Amino acid sequence: MVIENGKGTYEESRERFFAGVARGSIALDGVMSPLTKTLMERFGTKSVDMTFGWACTPMDWSCPACGRTKPEIVRVNSKGHLMCRLVEHHDHMKDLVKAEFERQCKQQERVIADEFAKRFASRAAPMVSAYDNAMICDDCNSADPTAKSAVGTHKDFSYSPQEIRRFVRPRPNMPHAIDTEAAAGIWREHEHTFALRLKIIERIANIAAHEQSLVSGIAIPTARGFCESSC
């Protein structure tokens, strides 16, 4: 935390910061913000279940997936806490690159991949991701696996926030209803491309796990190049 003009102690700066949030002069949220106090009074609660993502976003934030504002997202959970939950939604393909790299390394009699190769796999991961990480409401994040299960998608597929918007039917202060037919249509649109992305991941992991000298000396191939040579 920054101390203004280098004056005062850390604790004094901390108190000024939280006082600013409580007054609403700092455009963040938190358990002491004017919005949280208003919502606790509205729903008759004395405690909150709040994620870090909620506290670090503005009070006028709205979900990029369902479009609901914070007052429309909150609801009381079974323990009587006011749920104020935002989470980071990400494409699971990034995790799959790491998992495939480790799987191929374990298959070798002698592991030749070094830390450079691991970093190569990590840097290549965003290339196969269909969308960037995004903060969304907990209901939208939960709708993703629910829709995947109902539709029968590949286990490592995930819907982007824009695609979640197409199949959720948002309601104020309630979990989402899901349009399974719309979710199935989105999966059909991506099924072929997703299979190609899996092949790209296998190639990336293979290079990182087996070609130590090659990894150290070349740039990361493009997705187009991978598809032309292996798909």
C-alpha positions in Angstrom: 0.0 0.0 0.0 1.3 3.4 -0.9 1.9 6.0 1.8 0.9 9.4 0.6 4.0 11.7 0.3 6.0 9.2 2.3 4.3 10.4 5.5 2.6 8.3 8.2 2.9 4.7 9.1 1.6 1.7 7.2 -1.3 1.3 9.6 -2.3 5.0 9.2 -2.3 4.6 5.4 -4.3 1.4 5.7 -6.9 3.2 7.8 -7.2 6.1 5.3 -7.6 3.6 2.5 -10.4 1.7 4.1 -12.1 4.9 5.3 -12.1 6.0 1.7 -13.8 2.8 0.6 -16.3 3.2 3.4 -17.1 6.8 2.2 -17.3 5.7 -1.4 -14.5 8.1 -2.5 -12.4 5.1 -3.6 -14.0 3.3 -6.5 -13.6 -0.2 -5.1 -16.0 -2.5 -3.1 -15.6 -4.4 0.2 -17.4 -5.4 3.3 -17.4 -1.8 4.5 -18.5 -0.1 1.2 -21.7 1.9 1.0 -23.1 -0.6 -1.5 -22.4 -3.6 0.8 -24.0 -1.9 3.7 -27.1 -1.0 1.6 -27.4 -4.6 0.4 -26.9 -6.1 3.8 -29.7 -3.9 5.1 -31.9 -4.7 2.1 -31.5 -8.5 2.5 -31.5 -8.5 6.3 -28.0 -10.0 6.8 -25.2 -9.3 9.3 -22.4 -11.0 7.5 -21.1 -11.5 3.9 -19.4 -14.2 1.9 -17.2 -12.0 -0.3 -14.5 -13.0 -2.8 -11.4 -10.9 -3.4 -12.6 -10.3 -6.9 -15.8 -8.6 -5.6 -13.9 -6.4 -3.2 -11.4 -5.3 -5.9 -14.0 -4.3 -8.6 -16.0 -1.0 -8.7 -19.4 -0.9 -7.1 -21.0 -0.2 -10.5 -19.4 -3.3 -12.0 -21.5 -5.6 -14.2 -20.9 -9.2 -15.3 -19.6 -9.4 -18.8 -21.4 -12.7 -19.2 -24.9 -12.3 -17.9 -24.9 -8.5 -17.7 -26.2 -8.3 -14.1 -25.0 -5.6 -11.8 -23.8 -6.3 -8.2 -27.2 -5.6 -6.6 -28.7 -8.1 -9.1 -26.1 -10.8 -8.4 -26.2 -10.9 -4.6 -28.4 -13.3 -2.6 -28.5 -14.9 0.8 -26.9 -18.4 1.1 -28.0 -21.3 3.3 -25.9 -20.0 6.2 -27.5 -16.6 6.1 -24.5 -14.8 4.6 -24.9 -12.3 1.8 -23.1 -13.9 -1.2 -20.9 -11.4 -3.0 -18.9 -13.6 -5.2 -17.0 -12.9 -8.4 -14.4 -15.4 -9.8 -11.8 -15.4 -12.6 -13.0 -17.6 -15.5 -10.3 -19.1 -17.8 -9.9 -21.4 -20.7 -8.8 -24.8 -19.4 -6.6 -25.4 -22.4 -3.8 -23.5 -20.6 -3.9 -26.1 -17.9 -4.0 -28.9 -20.5 -0.7 -27.7 -22.0 1.0 -28.2 -18.7 -0.6 -31.5 -18.1 0.3 -32.9 -21.5 3.9 -31.7 -21.1 4.2 -33.5 -17.8 2.6 -36.6 -19.3 5.0 -36.8 -22.1 8.0 -36.1 -19.9 7.0 -39.1 -17.6 6.9 -41.4 -20.7 10.6 -40.9 -21.4 13.3 -43.2 -20.0 15.4 -40.1 -19.4 13.8 -36.7 -19.0 15.8 -34.1 -21.0 13.5 -31.2 -20.7 14.9 -28.5 -18.5 13.3 -25.4 -16.9 13.6 -23.5 -20.2 11.5 -26.2 -21.8 8.9 -25.8 -19.1 8.8 -22.1 -19.6 8.4 -22.7 -23.4 5.3 -24.8 -22.7 4.0 -22.1 -20.4 4.6 -19.3 -23.0 2.9 -21.3 -25.7 -0.2 -22.0 -23.7 -2.0 -18.6 -24.5 -1.7 -19.5 -28.2 -4.3 -22.2 -27.8 -6.6 -20.4 -25.5 -9.9 -19.3 -27.1 -10.3 -16.3 -24.8 -8.6 -14.2 -22.1 -9.2 -14.7 -18.4 -12.1 -12.6 -17.2 -13.8 -11.8 -14.0 -17.4 -13.0 -14.0 -20.1 -13.7 -11.4 -20.2 -17.0 -9.5 -23.5 -18.0 -11.1 -22.0 -17.7 -14.6 -18.9 -19.6 -13.6 -21.1 -22.4 -12.2 -23.3 -22.4 -15.4 -20.2 -23.3 -17.5 -19.7 -26.9 -16.0 -23.5 -27.4 -15.7 -24.0 -26.7 -19.4 -21.0 -28.8 -20.3 -22.4 -31.8 -18.4 -25.9 -31.3 -19.9 -24.5 -31.1 -23.5 -21.8 -33.7 -23.2 -18.9 -31.6 -24.3 -15.2 -32.6 -24.1 -14.2 -32.4 -20.4 -11.5 -29.7 -21.2 -13.8 -27.5 -23.2 -15.0 -24.3 -21.6 -17.4 -21.6 -22.7 -16.2 -18.0 -23.0 -18.1 -15.2 -21.1 -19.6 -14.1 -24.4 -20.9 -17.7 -25.1 -22.2 -18.0 -21.5 -24.3 -15.0 -22.2 -25.9 -16.8 -25.1 -27.2 -19.8 -23.0 -27.9 -18.4 -19.5 -31.2 -16.9 -18.6 -30.3 -14.5 -15.8 -32.7 -13.7 -13.0 -32.1 -11.0 -10.3 -30.7 -12.5 -7.1 -31.2 -16.1 -8.2 -29.0 -18.8 -9.9 -29.2 -18.9 -13.7 -31.6 -21.0 -15.7 -29.7 -22.6 -18.6 -30.8 -23.0 -22.2 -29.3 -26.4 -23.0 -30.2 -26.2 -26.7 -28.3 -23.0 -27.1 -25.3 -24.4 -25.2 -25.4 -27.5 -27.4 -25.4 -25.3 -30.5 -22.3 -23.4 -29.3 -20.5 -26.7 -28.7 -21.3 -27.9 -32.2 -19.8 -24.6 -33.6 -16.5 -25.3 -31.8 -16.2 -29.1 -31.8 -14.0 -29.4 -34.9 -11.8 -26.5 -34.0 -11.4 -27.8 -30.5 -10.1 -31.1 -31.8 -7.5 -29.2 -33.8 -6.5 -27.2 -30.7 -5.9 -30.5 -28.9 -3.5 -31.6 -31.7 -1.7 -28.3 -31.4 -1.3 -28.9 -27.6 0.1 -32.3 -28.2 2.7 -30.9 -30.6 3.7 -28.1 -28.3 4.1 -30.5 -25.4 6.1 -32.8 -27.6 8.6 -30.1 -28.6 9.0 -28.9 -25.0 9.4 -32.5 -23.6 11.7 -33.9 -26.3 13.6 -31.2 -28.2 15.6 -29.4 -25.5 18.1 -27.9 -28.0 15.3 -27.0 -30.4 13.3 -25.3 -27.7 16.3 -23.2 -26.7 16.9 -22.0 -30.2 13.7 -21.3 -32.0 10.6 -19.1 -31.7 7.3 -20.6 -30.9 5.5 -21.8 -34.1 2.2 -20.2 -34.9 -1.1 -22.0 -34.6 -1.4 -21.9 -38.4 1.9 -23.6 -38.8 1.0 -26.4 -36.4 -2.3 -27.0 -38.1 -0.8 -27.1 -41.6 1.8 -29.7 -40.5 -0.2 -31.9 -38.2 -3.9 -31.4 -38.6 
